[in-house]
Amino acid sequence: MEHRVVVLALDGLLPFELGIPQRIFGRSLGTGAGGKGGRLYDVVTCSVRPPGPVRTDADFSILVEHGPEALATADTVVVPASYELGPVFEEGRLTEELAAALSLVRPGTRMVSICTGSYVLAAAGYLDGRPATTHWSSADHFQRTFPQVRVDPDVLFIDDGDVLTSAGVAAGIDLCLHLVRRDHGAAVANEIARRTVVPPHRDGGQAQYIHRPVPEPQFATTTGARAWALARLDRPILLRDMAEQEAMSVRTFTRRFREEVGISPGQWLTGQRVERARHLLESTDLSIDQVARDAGFGTATSLRQHLQAALGVPPTAYRRTFRSSAGTAPRRVSRLSS
């Protein structure tokens, strides 16, 4: 049975963000024996009112063919950003209309926000006591409005299991691809990313997009060092080795790397090795010891520690999930941090 994603279209919505779930989930097809090439998600767009027009922040409206009753059928609800949230944004409370619509959501439904759609989730109580993010320019206001939420303004998205929030605009693509990968594995998510012409996983967080002085054009970058490291993840890589690839001191290289990627070289390297291990666990029959060596962790113990920290499950459980006929990924609690 297809997993139903219901996208809640609110007045003042941003058309780009509204289209992200359909573009990512609506184009997700299964692969191999488990997926058999069929659609994995059924994507439906609804309004808080009966079917009809919904205003956008552009010079056109959209015609939504489903009313709020669609929320009762959702396995996942996605709330994109809106510029007309009214009391939700100004006072942190739901309108009667929005509260009535959200009351139809079944317990246990996965809740997702894109950009300032997080205000809706917070006002509805879904984020109480939980980590969350939103567009960096609204983070301070968001925290003041919802002091009970643990706001992190520096990440692209936060996966807290059944509630997920993303930063501004394109971070919604990152989050939706992450959900496809969480649900169905790297092969499906990577294929969607390839068709959409976006990276399957972006490094770093929002901090790299906040306005700051830009290095002079003649300055060297760390691109070559990253490519060099990716080609030898199975071998020991020291920070000074990466710095030498760009003929920089370790101090200069570390500073430039963080400016460009948003995280430290060590965090980036660990993340790449986790991604390599995930791919090998999903797509090969290599032993856990061999996966650990090929991904650069050295030992199965080190691999288990890093995978548990990043994904919340050990390697054997992760592989077993993606070898099952159900094809449902383990619950993952993870954050892209800077």
Secondary structure as UniProt FT lines:
FT   STRAND          3..8
FT   TURN            11..12
FT   HELIX           15..25
FT   TURN            26..27
FT   HELIX           32..35
FT   TURN            36..37
FT   STRAND          41..46
FT   STRAND          52..56
FT   STRAND          61..64
FT   HELIX           68..73
FT   STRAND          76..79
FT   HELIX           87..90
FT   HELIX           96..102
FT   TURN            103..104
FT   TURN            107..108
FT   STRAND          110..113
FT   HELIX           115..117
FT   HELIX           118..123
FT   TURN            124..129
FT   STRAND          131..132
FT   HELIX           136..138
FT   HELIX           139..145
FT   TURN            147..148
FT   STRAND          150..151
FT   TURN            153..154
FT   STRAND          157..160
FT   STRAND          163..166
FT   TURN            169..170
FT   HELIX           171..184
FT   HELIX           186..196
FT   HELIX           206..209
FT   TURN            217..218
FT   HELIX           223..230
FT   TURN            231..234
FT   HELIX           239..245
FT   TURN            246..247
FT   HELIX           250..261
FT   HELIX           265..283
FT   HELIX           288..295
FT   HELIX           300..311
FT   HELIX           315..323
FT   STRAND          333..335
//
